Amino acid sequence: ASLSARKGEYSEYDPSRIKVDEIPVNGFSGAFSAVPVEDKIYFVGEKDVNPGDLVNPWNGQSFLDIYEVSKNGENEWSEPKPTNGDLNNMLHDGPLTIDPSGDKAYVTRSAVDDNNKKKLDVNRVNQLKIYEYKKNGSGDWEFNEELPINKAKTSSMHPSMTADGKIMFFVSDRKDGMGGNDIYMVECENGMWGEPQNLGSNINTPDKL
């Protein structure tokens, strides 16, 4: 439905109630996919590379990593810093989503093997996968598991958890889709993941999204 048709669904619809403030995240060539959690914002960023750094062959910038900023006052934010713990590795990390408890993160990562080296499938493609991390007692993120919703020879990426933590939406190029990258949903009940469901032709198209 159009925006005008949907306005009636919201009894308190008022654009003037929305305030947009820019958060200073200087030093990045790209910063996106912000996830607010209490007084922090996690985001994905890339930077100009220094001599000796690994270079993303697609654009000559750094590989993506996950950073955080903390709110120190009404309009004051800390300097961005990489997240503590295991969220970042040598290849792409992010985007991510965080469950309602704030203690579990689900992260898109380039697949790596047990030695943290780039993992190639049988077609010699480094696929993207979704991994779960948990906060430890010190507040650092620790790797927990690769999600069972990942599928061989395909990528699963860009997770987004609902506010109640019961459903995750994600993107995948698996062969049962409409074509290219499709949006899927999967339910999580008592820590158990269900079978991913394609959102169908009302959302997905035969071409890449």
ZITA-V968921 format. One record per residue. N is the residue number from 1. PSI is psi in whole degrees, 0 to 359 (none if undefined). Layout:
# ZITA-V968921
n-><N	N>
psi-><PSI	PSI>
This chain:
# ZITA-V968921
n-><1	2	3	4	5	6	7	8	9	10	11	12	13	14	15	16	17	18	19	20	21	22	23	24	25	26	27	28	29	30	31	32	33	34	35	36	37	38	39	40	41	42	43	44	45	46	47	48	49	50	51	52	53	54	55	56	57	58	59	60	61	62	63	64	65	66	67	68	69	70	71	72	73	74	75	76	77	78	79	80	81	82	83	84	85	86	87	88	89	90	91	92	93	94	95	96	97	98	99	100	101	102	103	104	105	106	107	108	109	110	111	112	113	114	115	116	117	118	119	120	121	122	123	124	125	126	127	128	129	130	131	132	133	134	135	136	137	138	139	140	141	142	143	144	145	146	147	148	149	150	151	152	153	154	155	156	157	158	159	160	161	162	163	164	165	166	167	168	169	170	171	172	173	174	175	176	177	178	179	180	181	182	183	184	185	186	187	188	189	190	191	192	193	194	195	196	197	198	199	200	201	202	203	204	205	206	207	208	209>
psi-><152	164	319	325	334	346	325	343	343	107	338	28	121	101	333	347	350	124	132	121	140	132	126	111	70	155	7	139	342	138	126	179	57	137	109	135	106	241	14	157	124	144	166	134	156	152	166	146	151	159	131	346	154	141	132	116	344	322	2	6	184	163	156	138	166	129	169	150	150	144	124	348	192	312	32	134	149	167	141	143	153	146	149	144	215	6	329	138	194	341	204	136	126	161	174	166	155	137	167	331	338	3	357	134	140	120	135	129	150	134	134	158	188	342	15	28	153	129	125	142	188	339	10	40	134	99	162	141	162	129	151	137	150	149	137	186	340	359	7	151	130	139	136	303	160	133	142	350	346	150	142	147	13	164	144	133	173	55	150	117	140	163	333	358	13	341	136	133	144	169	141	154	27	158	343	11	185	339	129	222	126	161	132	164	151	139	148	120	120	40	2	130	136	197	127	142	130	137	355	180	345	338	311	155	167	342	171	138	none>
